[in-house]
């Protein structure tokens, strides 16, 4: 599992964010699945065969949902294109149902249920019903859109004459690259997808962190995911605030910290340049060198354009113009 997958894995430990993903994608933002209705569920499906072969599937996140019917909701985080995803999820669903069958069969035996011949040979009761398994593939890759198959038909060489007799299999799939509106998400999921959409534009991410992040009370896992996806390398403790005994992480501090570090470095480099060139000329040269070093540090650290770096340092007017030469 890559570093981005680890951030995502911790991030979706939250039932609030987990439920919000399904509600935002499946139910247009309506709170059908409530966080308090979600229960932990074993993420490992194992099937043993008589020839001693074993198949094991590990899902990224699974919850049981107690609504009108019990449902199992596996969430697959993907930061790269897996061209066998359709086959993986087909197997995951099959093993999810097989696990339910086996557990129900063992419980019926323990309860002393009297199986008839067909039930015994089938390994399940005639009237057994299964909870639906509803996988969702959440593509989080930043390099490109998903270009793999999303249906079984897309993997088959199949003539039109026989196509009606071959069952298709379709993924529940979400690729943020194809979206422009994330308002269906009511948690920091909205901010996460906006960051992913603008990952190449650090100026836009800065704006998102400064303007939108204040709307969220972020925990450490959410802050880590956002910082990681934005490509910012910094100590999370610098974003931490304690208020009324509650710990929160303020994303607006991320760029403030980086900008301040750039300024500090620039002032030091500027003072050094000033001392070398003498007292009178040195002051002017030192200030110019300080600002130039700050701009350079921001552009290198945050991959900002010159214009974005000047905005971050609040340089305007004539002072701004001389840096374009």
C-alpha positions as protocol buffer text, in pm:
chain_id: "A"
residue {
  index: 1
  type: UNK
  ca { x: 0 y: 0 z: 0 }
}
residue {
  index: 2
  type: UNK
  ca { x: 144 y: 337 z: -103 }
}
residue {
  index: 3
  type: UNK
  ca { x: 169 y: 643 z: 119 }
}
residue {
  index: 4
  type: UNK
  ca { x: -141 y: 799 z: -33 }
}
residue {
  index: 5
  type: UNK
  ca { x: -339 y: 482 z: 27 }
}
residue {
  index: 6
  type: UNK
  ca { x: -228 y: 492 z: 392 }
}
residue {
  index: 7
  type: UNK
  ca { x: -354 y: 849 z: 430 }
}
residue {
  index: 8
  type: UNK
  ca { x: -683 y: 750 z: 273 }
}
residue {
  index: 9
  type: UNK
  ca { x: -713 y: 440 z: 488 }
}
residue {
  index: 10
  type: UNK
  ca { x: -678 y: 635 z: 813 }
}
residue {
  index: 11
  type: UNK
  ca { x: -902 y: 910 z: 679 }
}
residue {
  index: 12
  type: UNK
  ca { x: -1193 y: 675 z: 609 }
}
residue {
  index: 13
  type: UNK
  ca { x: -1176 y: 516 z: 954 }
}
residue {
  index: 14
  type: UNK
  ca { x: -1425 y: 788 z: 1045 }
}
residue {
  index: 15
  type: UNK
  ca { x: -1785 y: 667 z: 1019 }
}
residue {
  index: 16
  type: UNK
  ca { x: -1889 y: 1026 z: 950 }
}
residue {
  index: 17
  type: UNK
  ca { x: -1667 y: 1052 z: 642 }
}
residue {
  index: 18
  type: UNK
  ca { x: -1742 y: 693 z: 538 }
}
residue {
  index: 19
  type: UNK
  ca { x: -2119 y: 755 z: 543 }
}
residue {
  index: 20
  type: UNK
  ca { x: -2077 y: 1091 z: 369 }
}
residue {
  index: 21
  type: UNK
  ca { x: -1899 y: 927 z: 74 }
}
residue {
  index: 22
  type: UNK
  ca { x: -2186 y: 688 z: 12 }
}
residue {
  index: 23
  type: UNK
  ca { x: -2452 y: 953 z: 70 }
}
residue {
  index: 24
  type: UNK
  ca { x: -2279 y: 1202 z: -157 }
}
residue {
  index: 25
  type: UNK
  ca { x: -2230 y: 957 z: -444 }
}
residue {
  index: 26
  type: UNK
  ca { x: -2533 y: 728 z: -418 }
}
residue {
  index: 27
  type: UNK
  ca { x: -2800 y: 955 z: -268 }
}
residue {
  index: 28
  type: UNK
  ca { x: -2710 y: 1305 z: -398 }
}
residue {
  index: 29
  type: UNK
  ca { x: -2613 y: 1427 z: -52 }
}
residue {
  index: 30
  type: UNK
  ca { x: -2924 y: 1309 z: 132 }
}
residue {
  index: 31
  type: UNK
  ca { x: -2833 y: 1149 z: 465 }
}
residue {
  index: 32
  type: UNK
  ca { x: -2972 y: 801 z: 399 }
}
residue {
  index: 33
  type: UNK
  ca { x: -2683 y: 625 z: 572 }
}
residue {
  index: 34
  type: UNK
  ca { x: -2625 y: 769 z: 919 }
}
residue {
  index: 35
  type: UNK
  ca { x: -2282 y: 739 z: 1083 }
}
residue {
  index: 36
  type: UNK
  ca { x: -2429 y: 600 z: 1405 }
}
residue {
  index: 37
  type: UNK
  ca { x: -2587 y: 315 z: 1207 }
}
residue {
  index: 38
  type: UNK
  ca { x: -2250 y: 188 z: 1085 }
}
residue {
  index: 39
  type: UNK
  ca { x: -2076 y: -95 z: 1264 }
}
residue {
  index: 40
  type: UNK
  ca { x: -1726 y: -241 z: 1223 }
}
residue {
  index: 41
  type: UNK
  ca { x: -1697 y: -542 z: 994 }
}
residue {
  index: 42
  type: UNK
  ca { x: -1415 y: -785 z: 922 }
}
residue {
  index: 43
  type: UNK
  ca { x: -1236 y: -664 z: 608 }
}
residue {
  index: 44
  type: UNK
  ca { x: -1090 y: -1008 z: 522 }
}
residue {
  index: 45
  type: UNK
  ca { x: -1287 y: -1255 z: 309 }
}
residue {
  index: 46
  type: UNK
  ca { x: -1139 y: -1605 z: 290 }
}
residue {
  index: 47
  type: UNK
  ca { x: -1256 y: -1905 z: 91 }
}
residue {
  index: 48
  type: UNK
  ca { x: -1101 y: -2251 z: 135 }
}
residue {
  index: 49
  type: UNK
  ca { x: -1144 y: -2508 z: -145 }
}
residue {
  index: 50
  type: UNK
  ca { x: -1126 y: -2888 z: -131 }
}
residue {
  index: 51
  type: UNK
  ca { x: -802 y: -2893 z: -332 }
}
residue {
  index: 52
  type: UNK
  ca { x: -649 y: -2696 z: -42 }
}
residue {
  index: 53
  type: UNK
  ca { x: -628 y: -2376 z: -243 }
}
residue {
  index: 54
  type: UNK
  ca { x: -725 y: -2064 z: -50 }
}
residue {
  index: 55
  type: UNK
  ca { x: -853 y: -1732 z: -181 }
}
residue {
  index: 56
  type: UNK
  ca { x: -825 y: -1429 z: 44 }
}
residue {
  index: 57
  type: UNK
  ca { x: -954 y: -1080 z: -32 }
}
residue {
  index: 58
  type: UNK
  ca { x: -873 y: -781 z: 188 }
}
residue {
  index: 59
  type: UNK
  ca { x: -1097 y: -478 z: 143 }
}
residue {
  index: 60
  type: UNK
  ca { x: -980 y: -130 z: 236 }
}
residue {
  index: 61
  type: UNK
  ca { x: -1279 y: -45 z: 454 }
}
residue {
  index: 62
  type: UNK
  ca { x: -1601 y: -228 z: 536 }
}
residue {
  index: 63
  type: UNK
  ca { x: -1895 y: -128 z: 753 }
}
residue {
  index: 64
  type: UNK
  ca { x: -2225 y: -293 z: 830 }
}
residue {
  index: 65
  type: UNK
  ca { x: -2522 y: -68 z: 787 }
}
residue {
  index: 66
  type: UNK
  ca { x: -2835 y: -124 z: 994 }
}
residue {
  index: 67
  type: UNK
  ca { x: -3117 y: 30 z: 803 }
}
residue {
  index: 68
  type: UNK
  ca { x: -3430 y: -145 z: 683 }
}
residue {
  index: 69
  type: UNK
  ca { x: -3198 y: -421 z: 570 }
}
residue {
  index: 70
  type: UNK
  ca { x: -2845 y: -502 z: 676 }
}
residue {
  index: 71
  type: UNK
  ca { x: -2591 y: -408 z: 410 }
}
residue {
  index: 72
  type: UNK
  ca { x: -2216 y: -448 z: 386 }
}
residue {
  index: 73
  type: UNK
  ca { x: -2041 y: -151 z: 234 }
}
residue {
  index: 74
  type: UNK
  ca { x: -1682 y: -212 z: 122 }
}
residue {
  index: 75
  type: UNK
  ca { x: -1495 y: 101 z: 17 }
}
residue {
  index: 76
  type: UNK
  ca { x: -1196 y: 52 z: -211 }
}
residue {
  index: 77
  type: UNK
  ca { x: -946 y: 339 z: -217 }
}
residue {
  index: 78
  type: UNK
  ca { x: -745 y: 351 z: -538 }
}
residue {
  index: 79
  type: UNK
  ca { x: -462 y: 593 z: -607 }
}
residue {
  index: 80
  type: UNK
  ca { x: -349 y: 412 z: -922 }
}
residue {
  index: 81
  type: UNK
  ca { x: -531 y: 250 z: -1215 }
}
residue {
  index: 82
  type: UNK
  ca { x: -579 y: -122 z: -1150 }
}
residue {
  index: 83
  type: UNK
  ca { x: -683 y: -279 z: -1479 }
}
residue {
  index: 84
  type: UNK
  ca { x: -811 y: -594 z: -1305 }
}
residue {
  index: 85
  type: UNK
  ca { x: -1041 y: -398 z: -1074 }
}
residue {
  index: 86
  type: UNK
  ca { x: -1359 y: -548 z: -1221 }
}
residue {
  index: 87
  type: UNK
  ca { x: -1231 y: -901 z: -1151 }
}
residue {
  index: 88
  type: UNK
  ca { x: -1114 y: -803 z: -801 }
}
residue {
  index: 89
  type: UNK
  ca { x: -1451 y: -661 z: -701 }
}
residue {
  index: 90
  type: UNK
  ca { x: -1643 y: -951 z: -854 }
}
residue {
  index: 91
  type: UNK
  ca { x: -1439 y: -1184 z: -637 }
}
residue {
  index: 92
  type: UNK
  ca { x: -1485 y: -958 z: -336 }
}
residue {
  index: 93
  type: UNK
  ca { x: -1863 y: -968 z: -374 }
}
residue {
  index: 94
  type: UNK
  ca { x: -1872 y: -1346 z: -417 }
}
residue {
  index: 95
  type: UNK
  ca { x: -1659 y: -1402 z: -107 }
}
residue {
  index: 96
  type: UNK
  ca { x: -1871 y: -1152 z: 84 }
}
residue {
  index: 97
  type: UNK
  ca { x: -2181 y: -1361 z: 18 }
}
residue {
  index: 98
  type: UNK
  ca { x: -1995 y: -1685 z: 77 }
}
residue {
  index: 99
  type: UNK
  ca { x: -1881 y: -1556 z: 416 }
}
residue {
  index: 100
  type: UNK
  ca { x: -2241 y: -1482 z: 512 }
}
residue {
  index: 101
  type: UNK
  ca { x: -2351 y: -1827 z: 397 }
}
residue {
  index: 102
  type: UNK
  ca { x: -2083 y: -2001 z: 599 }
}
residue {
  index: 103
  type: UNK
  ca { x: -2150 y: -1800 z: 915 }
}
residue {
  index: 104
  type: UNK
  ca { x: -2525 y: -1864 z: 893 }
}
residue {
  index: 105
  type: UNK
  ca { x: -2468 y: -2234 z: 830 }
}
residue {
  index: 106
  type: UNK
  ca { x: -2238 y: -2269 z: 1133 }
}
residue {
  index: 107
  type: UNK
  ca { x: -2483 y: -2081 z: 1353 }
}
residue {
  index: 108
  type: UNK
  ca { x: -2773 y: -2299 z: 1240 }
}
residue {
  index: 109
  type: UNK
  ca { x: -2571 y: -2611 z: 1331 }
}
residue {
  index: 110
  type: UNK
  ca { x: -2489 y: -2468 z: 1674 }
}
residue {
  index: 111
  type: UNK
  ca { x: -2858 y: -2389 z: 1728 }
}
residue {
  index: 112
  type: UNK
  ca { x: -2948 y: -2750 z: 1653 }
}
residue {
  index: 113
  type: UNK
  ca { x: -3130 y: -2681 z: 1326 }
}
residue {
  index: 114
  type: UNK
  ca { x: -3235 y: -3000 z: 1146 }
}
residue {
  index: 115
  type: UNK
  ca { x: -3115 y: -2972 z: 784 }
}
residue {
  index: 116
  type: UNK
  ca { x: -3290 y: -3172 z: 517 }
}
residue {
  index: 117
  type: UNK
  ca { x: -3077 y: -3351 z: 257 }
}
residue {
  index: 118
  type: UNK
  ca { x: -3069 y: -3066 z: 6 }
}
residue {
  index: 119
  type: UNK
  ca { x: -2990 y: -2807 z: 272 }
}
residue {
  index: 120
  type: UNK
  ca { x: -2712 y: -3022 z: 413 }
}
residue {
  index: 121
  type: UNK
  ca { x: -2552 y: -3078 z: 72 }
}
residue {
  index: 122
  type: UNK
  ca { x: -2594 y: -2709 z: -17 }
}
residue {
  index: 123
  type: UNK
  ca { x: -2446 y: -2590 z: 310 }
}
residue {
  index: 124
  type: UNK
  ca { x: -2729 y: -2344 z: 364 }
}
residue {
  index: 125
  type: UNK
  ca { x: -3092 y: -2329 z: 467 }
}
residue {
  index: 126
  type: UNK
  ca { x: -3353 y: -2312 z: 195 }
}
residue {
  index: 127
  type: UNK
  ca { x: -3492 y: -1981 z: 321 }
}
residue {
  index: 128
  type: UNK
  ca { x: -3158 y: -1810 z: 391 }
}
residue {
  index: 129
  type: UNK
  ca { x: -3131 y: -1452 z: 271 }
}
residue {
  index: 130
  type: UNK
  ca { x: -2812 y: -1249 z: 231 }
}
residue {
  index: 131
  type: UNK
  ca { x: -2731 y: -891 z: 313 }
}
residue {
  index: 132
  type: UNK
  ca { x: -2643 y: -705 z: -7 }
}
residue {
  index: 133
  type: UNK
  ca { x: -2275 y: -636 z: -65 }
}
residue {
  index: 134
  type: UNK
  ca { x: -2233 y: -287 z: -212 }
}
residue {
  index: 135
  type: UNK
  ca { x: -1874 y: -208 z: -311 }
}
residue {
  index: 136
  type: UNK
  ca { x: -1776 y: 146 z: -403 }
}
residue {
  index: 137
  type: UNK
  ca { x: -1454 y: 222 z: -589 }
}
residue {
  index: 138
  type: UNK
  ca { x: -1321 y: 564 z: -498 }
}
residue {
  index: 139
  type: UNK
  ca { x: -1050 y: 663 z: -745 }
}
residue {
  index: 140
  type: UNK
  ca { x: -807 y: 906 z: -580 }
}
residue {
  index: 141
  type: UNK
  ca { x: -527 y: 906 z: -837 }
}
residue {
  index: 142
  type: UNK
  ca { x: -373 y: 1241 z: -927 }
}
residue {
  index: 143
  type: UNK
  ca { x: -173 y: 1145 z: -1236 }
}
residue {
  index: 144
  type: UNK
  ca { x: -463 y: 1087 z: -1476 }
}
residue {
  index: 145
  type: UNK
  ca { x: -826 y: 993 z: -1511 }
}
residue {
  index: 146
  type: UNK
  ca { x: -922 y: 628 z: -1472 }
}
residue {
  index: 147
  type: UNK
  ca { x: -872 y: 455 z: -1807 }
}
residue {
  index: 148
  type: UNK
  ca { x: -944 y: 98 z: -1693 }
}
residue {
  index: 149
  type: UNK
  ca { x: -1258 y: -110 z: -1737 }
}
residue {
  index: 150
  type: UNK
  ca { x: -1563 y: -36 z: -1524 }
}
residue {
  index: 151
  type: UNK
  ca { x: -1776 y: -326 z: -1650 }
}
residue {
  index: 152
  type: UNK
  ca { x: -1713 y: -691 z: -1730 }
}
residue {
  index: 153
  type: UNK
  ca { x: -1829 y: -634 z: -2090 }
}
residue {
  index: 154
  type: UNK
  ca { x: -1535 y: -396 z: -2137 }
}
residue {
  index: 155
  type: UNK
  ca { x: -1298 y: -684 z: -2061 }
}
residue {
  index: 156
  type: UNK
  ca { x: -1459 y: -933 z: -2298 }
}
residue {
  index: 157
  type: UNK
  ca { x: -1416 y: -1007 z: -2665 }
}
residue {
  index: 158
  type: UNK
  ca { x: -1780 y: -1083 z: -2732 }
}
residue {
  index: 159
  type: UNK
  ca { x: -2003 y: -1097 z: -3039 }
}
residue {
  index: 160
  type: UNK
  ca { x: -2328 y: -904 z: -3031 }
}
residue {
  index: 161
  type: UNK
  ca { x: -2524 y: -1224 z: -3103 }
}
residue {
  index: 162
  type: UNK
  ca { x: -2426 y: -1385 z: -2772 }
}
residue {
  index: 163
  type: UNK
  ca { x: -2397 y: -1069 z: -2563 }
}
residue {
  index: 164
  type: UNK
  ca { x: -2757 y: -1093 z: -2429 }
}
residue {
  index: 165
  type: UNK
  ca { x: -2670 y: -1429 z: -2274 }
}
residue {
  index: 166
  type: UNK
  ca { x: -2356 y: -1312 z: -2094 }
}
residue {
  index: 167
  type: UNK
  ca { x: -2413 y: -1146 z: -1759 }
}
residue {
  index: 168
  type: UNK
  ca { x: -2245 y: -808 z: -1725 }
}
residue {
  index: 169
  type: UNK
  ca { x: -2094 y: -678 z: -1403 }
}
residue {
  index: 170
  type: UNK
  ca { x: -2072 y: -305 z: -1334 }
}
residue {
  index: 171
  type: UNK
  ca { x: -1863 y: -125 z: -1075 }
}
residue {
  index: 172
  type: UNK
  ca { x: -2001 y: 144 z: -849 }
}
residue {
  index: 173
  type: UNK
  ca { x: -1729 y: 387 z: -944 }
}
residue {
  index: 174
  type: UNK
  ca { x: -1642 y: 748 z: -858 }
}
residue {
  index: 175
  type: UNK
  ca { x: -1368 y: 946 z: -1032 }
}
residue {
  index: 176
  type: UNK
  ca { x: -1339 y: 1306 z: -913 }
}
residue {
  index: 177
  type: UNK
  ca { x: -1171 y: 1399 z: -1244 }
}
residue {
  index: 178
  type: UNK
  ca { x: -1513 y: 1383 z: -1410 }
}
residue {
  index: 179
  type: UNK
  ca { x: -1682 y: 1605 z: -1151 }
}
residue {
  index: 180
  type: UNK
  ca { x: -1705 y: 1982 z: -1110 }
}
residue {
  index: 181
  type: UNK
  ca { x: -1950 y: 2007 z: -820 }
}
residue {
  index: 182
  type: UNK
  ca { x: -1873 y: 1847 z: -483 }
}
residue {
  index: 183
  type: UNK
  ca { x: -2157 y: 2007 z: -288 }
}
residue {
  index: 184
  type: UNK
  ca { x: -2322 y: 1668 z: -230 }
}
residue {
  index: 185
  type: UNK
  ca { x: -2051 y: 1599 z: 29 }
}
residue {
  index: 186
  type: UNK
  ca { x: -2128 y: 1753 z: 368 }
}
residue {
  index: 187
  type: UNK
  ca { x: -1799 y: 1680 z: 547 }
}
residue {
  index: 188
  type: UNK
  ca { x: -1436 y: 1757 z: 472 }
}
residue {
  index: 189
  type: UNK
  ca { x: -1474 y: 1507 z: 184 }
}
residue {
  index: 190
  type: UNK
  ca { x: -1578 y: 1811 z: -18 }
}
residue {
  index: 191
  type: UNK
  ca { x: -1252 y: 1987 z: 60 }
}
residue {
  index: 192
  type: UNK
  ca { x: -1050 y: 1671 z: -9 }
}
residue {
  index: 193
  type: UNK
  ca { x: -1193 y: 1630 z: -359 }
}
residue {
  index: 194
  type: UNK
  ca { x: -1142 y: 2001 z: -430 }
}
residue {
  index: 195
  type: UNK
  ca { x: -778 y: 1968 z: -325 }
}
residue {
  index: 196
  type: UNK
  ca { x: -735 y: 1663 z: -551 }
}
residue {
  index: 197
  type: UNK
  ca { x: -891 y: 1851 z: -841 }
}
residue {
  index: 198
  type: UNK
  ca { x: -646 y: 2140 z: -798 }
}
residue {
  index: 199
  type: UNK
  ca { x: -340 y: 1942 z: -689 }
}
residue {
  index: 200
  type: UNK
  ca { x: -124 y: 2100 z: -961 }
}
residue {
  index: 201
  type: UNK
  ca { x: -225 y: 2455 z: -863 }
}
residue {
  index: 202
  type: UNK
  ca { x: -73 y: 2537 z: -524 }
}
residue {
  index: 203
  type: UNK
  ca { x: -217 y: 2887 z: -538 }
}
residue {
  index: 204
  type: UNK
  ca { x: -569 y: 2743 z: -563 }
}
residue {
  index: 205
  type: UNK
  ca { x: -499 y: 2499 z: -280 }
}
residue {
  index: 206
  type: UNK
  ca { x: -376 y: 2788 z: -68 }
}
residue {
  index: 207
  type: UNK
  ca { x: -703 y: 2968 z: -138 }
}
residue {
  index: 208
  type: UNK
  ca { x: -903 y: 2656 z: -47 }
}
residue {
  index: 209
  type: UNK
  ca { x: -716 y: 2614 z: 281 }
}
residue {
  index: 210
  type: UNK
  ca { x: -752 y: 2981 z: 373 }
}
residue {
  index: 211
  type: UNK
  ca { x: -1116 y: 3022 z: 273 }
}
residue {
  index: 212
  type: UNK
  ca { x: -1286 y: 2685 z: 312 }
}
residue {
  index: 213
  type: UNK
  ca { x: -1093 y: 2494 z: 575 }
}
residue {
  index: 214
  type: UNK
  ca { x: -1225 y: 2722 z: 847 }
}
residue {
  index: 215
  type: UNK
  ca { x: -1567 y: 2566 z: 785 }
}
residue {
  index: 216
  type: UNK
  ca { x: -1441 y: 2230 z: 914 }
}
residue {
  index: 217
  type: UNK
  ca { x: -1330 y: 2101 z: 1251 }
}
residue {
  index: 218
  type: UNK
  ca { x: -1056 y: 1870 z: 1128 }
}
residue {
  index: 219
  type: UNK
  ca { x: -904 y: 1578 z: 1316 }
}
residue {
  index: 220
  type: UNK
  ca { x: -546 y: 1461 z: 1269 }
}
residue {
  index: 221
  type: UNK
  ca { x: -638 y: 1198 z: 1007 }
}
residue {
  index: 222
  type: UNK
  ca { x: -822 y: 1453 z: 793 }
}
residue {
  index: 223
  type: UNK
  ca { x: -538 y: 1704 z: 821 }
}
residue {
  index: 224
  type: UNK
  ca { x: -283 y: 1435 z: 728 }
}
residue {
  index: 225
  type: UNK
  ca { x: -486 y: 1333 z: 421 }
}
residue {
  index: 226
  type: UNK
  ca { x: -528 y: 1692 z: 303 }
}
residue {
  index: 227
  type: UNK
  ca { x: -163 y: 1782 z: 356 }
}
residue {
  index: 228
  type: UNK
  ca { x: -52 y: 1459 z: 191 }
}
residue {
  index: 229
  type: UNK
  ca { x: -275 y: 1498 z: -113 }
}
residue {
  index: 230
  type: UNK
  ca { x: -168 y: 1861 z: -150 }
}
residue {
  index: 231
  type: UNK
  ca { x: 196 y: 1750 z: -156 }
}
residue {
  index: 232
  type: UNK
  ca { x: 294 y: 1960 z: 147 }
}
residue {
  index: 233
  type: UNK
  ca { x: 563 y: 1820 z: 372 }
}
residue {
  index: 234
  type: UNK
  ca { x: 529 y: 1965 z: 720 }
}
residue {
  index: 235
  type: UNK
  ca { x: 485 y: 1877 z: 1085 }
}
residue {
  index: 236
  type: UNK
  ca { x: 113 y: 1834 z: 1160 }
}
residue {
  index: 237
  type: UNK
  ca { x: 166 y: 1959 z: 1514 }
}
residue {
  index: 238
  type: UNK
  ca { x: 217 y: 2307 z: 1368 }
}
residue {
  index: 239
  type: UNK
  ca { x: -148 y: 2301 z: 1260 }
}
residue {
  index: 240
  type: UNK
  ca { x: -282 y: 2188 z: 1596 }
}
residue {
  index: 241
  type: UNK
  ca { x: -501 y: 2404 z: 1819 }
}
residue {
  index: 242
  type: UNK
  ca { x: -663 y: 2322 z: 2151 }
}
residue {
  index: 243
  type: UNK
  ca { x: -988 y: 2494 z: 2235 }
}
residue {
  index: 244
  type: UNK
  ca { x: -1209 y: 2409 z: 2530 }
}
residue {
  index: 245
  type: UNK
  ca { x: -1032 y: 2076 z: 2568 }
}
residue {
  index: 246
  type: UNK
  ca { x: -1085 y: 1983 z: 2203 }
}
residue {
  index: 247
  type: UNK
  ca { x: -797 y: 1937 z: 1957 }
}
residue {
  index: 248
  type: UNK
  ca { x: -844 y: 2068 z: 1605 }
}
residue {
  index: 249
  type: UNK
  ca { x: -616 y: 2110 z: 1305 }
}
residue {
  index: 250
  type: UNK
  ca { x: -634 y: 2438 z: 1112 }
}
residue {
  index: 251
  type: UNK
  ca { x: -539 y: 2404 z: 746 }
}
residue {
  index: 252
  type: UNK
  ca { x: -508 y: 2780 z: 701 }
}
residue {
  index: 253
  type: UNK
  ca { x: -193 y: 2757 z: 913 }
}
residue {
  index: 254
  type: UNK
  ca { x: -22 y: 2534 z: 657 }
}
residue {
  index: 255
  type: UNK
  ca { x: 55 y: 2814 z: 413 }
}
residue {
  index: 256
  type: UNK
  ca { x: 107 y: 3065 z: 692 }
}
residue {
  index: 257
  type: UNK
  ca { x: 379 y: 2843 z: 837 }
}
residue {
  index: 258
  type: UNK
  ca { x: 543 y: 2790 z: 499 }
}
residue {
  index: 259
  type: UNK
  ca { x: 523 y: 3160 z: 413 }
}
residue {
  index: 260
  type: UNK
  ca { x: 674 y: 3256 z: 749 }
}
residue {
  index: 261
  type: UNK
  ca { x: 957 y: 3006 z: 705 }
}
residue {
  index: 262
  type: UNK
  ca { x: 1026 y: 3152 z: 363 }
}
residue {
  index: 263
  type: UNK
  ca { x: 1029 y: 3504 z: 507 }
}
residue {
  index: 264
  type: UNK
  ca { x: 1262 y: 3403 z: 789 }
}
residue {
  index: 265
  type: UNK
  ca { x: 1501 y: 3242 z: 544 }
}
residue {
  index: 266
  type: UNK
  ca { x: 1480 y: 3544 z: 317 }
}
residue {
  index: 267
  type: UNK
  ca { x: 1551 y: 3790 z: 599 }
}
residue {
  index: 268
  type: UNK
  ca { x: 1854 y: 3590 z: 706 }
}
residue {
  index: 269
  type: UNK
  ca { x: 1990 y: 3566 z: 353 }
}
residue {
  index: 270
  type: UNK
  ca { x: 1915 y: 3934 z: 304 }
}
residue {
  index: 271
  type: UNK
  ca { x: 2098 y: 4040 z: 620 }
}
residue {
  index: 272
  type: UNK
  ca { x: 2397 y: 3834 z: 514 }
}
residue {
  index: 273
  type: UNK
  ca { x: 2398 y: 4003 z: 175 }
}
residue {
  index: 274
  type: UNK
  ca { x: 2362 y: 4344 z: 336 }
}
residue {
  index: 275
  type: UNK
  ca { x: 2656 y: 4298 z: 572 }
}
residue {
  index: 276
  type: UNK
  ca { x: 2877 y: 4200 z: 281 }
}
residue {
  index: 277
  type: UNK
  ca { x: 2801 y: 4514 z: 83 }
}
residue {
  index: 278
  type: UNK
  ca { x: 2842 y: 4773 z: 356 }
}
residue {
  index: 279
  type: UNK
  ca { x: 2613 y: 4962 z: 588 }
}
residue {
  index: 280
  type: UNK
  ca { x: 2436 y: 5207 z: 355 }
}
residue {
  index: 281
  type: UNK
  ca { x: 2411 y: 4998 z: 42 }
}
residue {
  index: 282
  type: UNK
  ca { x: 2381 y: 4688 z: 251 }
}
residue {
  index: 283
  type: UNK
  ca { x: 2048 y: 4782 z: 403 }
}
residue {
  index: 284
  type: UNK
  ca { x: 1886 y: 4825 z: 63 }
}
residue {
  index: 285
  type: UNK
  ca { x: 2057 y: 4520 z: -80 }
}
residue {
  index: 286
  type: UNK
  ca { x: 1970 y: 4322 z: 229 }
}
residue {
  index: 287
  type: UNK
  ca { x: 1601 y: 4406 z: 204 }
}
residue {
  index: 288
  type: UNK
  ca { x: 1592 y: 4326 z: -168 }
}
residue {
  index: 289
  type: UNK
  ca { x: 1779 y: 4000 z: -113 }
}
residue {
  index: 290
  type: UNK
  ca { x: 1547 y: 3913 z: 173 }
}
residue {
  index: 291
  type: UNK
  ca { x: 1235 y: 3954 z: -37 }
}
residue {
  index: 292
  type: UNK
  ca { x: 1390 y: 3780 z: -337 }
}
residue {
  index: 293
  type: UNK
  ca { x: 1492 y: 3485 z: -120 }
}
residue {
  index: 294
  type: UNK
  ca { x: 1143 y: 3467 z: 29 }
}
residue {
  index: 295
  type: UNK
  ca { x: 987 y: 3461 z: -317 }
}
residue {
  index: 296
  type: UNK
  ca { x: 1232 y: 3197 z: -437 }
}
residue {
  index: 297
  type: UNK
  ca { x: 1171 y: 2982 z: -130 }
}
residue {
  index: 298
  type: UNK
  ca { x: 793 y: 2994 z: -178 }
}
residue {
  index: 299
  type: UNK
  ca { x: 820 y: 2912 z: -548 }
}
residue {
  index: 300
  type: UNK
  ca { x: 1050 y: 2617 z: -481 }
}
residue {
  index: 301
  type: UNK
  ca { x: 878 y: 2485 z: -167 }
}
residue {
  index: 302
  type: UNK
  ca { x: 518 y: 2522 z: -280 }
}
residue {
  index: 303
  type: UNK
  ca { x: 568 y: 2512 z: -658 }
}
residue {
  index: 304
  type: UNK
  ca { x: 401 y: 2853 z: -681 }
}
residue {
  index: 305
  type: UNK
  ca { x: 421 y: 3085 z: -979 }
}
residue {
  index: 306
  type: UNK
  ca { x: 592 y: 3421 z: -933 }
}
residue {
  index: 307
  type: UNK
  ca { x: 252 y: 3589 z: -922 }
}
residue {
  index: 308
  type: UNK
  ca { x: 124 y: 3353 z: -653 }
}
residue {
  index: 309
  type: UNK
  ca { x: 438 y: 3402 z: -443 }
}
residue {
  index: 310
  type: UNK
  ca { x: 404 y: 3781 z: -464 }
}
residue {
  index: 311
  type: UNK
  ca { x: 40 y: 3749 z: -357 }
}
residue {
  index: 312
  type: UNK
  ca { x: 137 y: 3532 z: -62 }
}
residue {
  index: 313
  type: UNK
  ca { x: 392 y: 3791 z: 54 }
}
residue {
  index: 314
  type: UNK
  ca { x: 147 y: 4077 z: -11 }
}
residue {
  index: 315
  type: UNK
  ca { x: 385 y: 4263 z: -243 }
}
residue {
  index: 316
  type: UNK
  ca { x: 201 y: 4525 z: -450 }
}
residue {
  index: 317
  type: UNK
  ca { x: 253 y: 4831 z: -667 }
}
residue {
  index: 318
  type: UNK
  ca { x: 599 y: 4939 z: -779 }
}
residue {
  index: 319
  type: UNK
  ca { x: 761 y: 4696 z: -540 }
}
residue {
  index: 320
  type: UNK
  ca { x: 587 y: 4417 z: -725 }
}
residue {
  index: 321
  type: UNK
  ca { x: 680 y: 4534 z: -1075 }
}
residue {
  index: 322
  type: UNK
  ca { x: 1055 y: 4513 z: -1023 }
}
residue {
  index: 323
  type: UNK
  ca { x: 1037 y: 4138 z: -967 }
}
residue {
  index: 324
  type: UNK
  ca { x: 902 y: 4084 z: -1319 }
}
residue {
  index: 325
  type: UNK
  ca { x: 1217 y: 4214 z: -1482 }
}
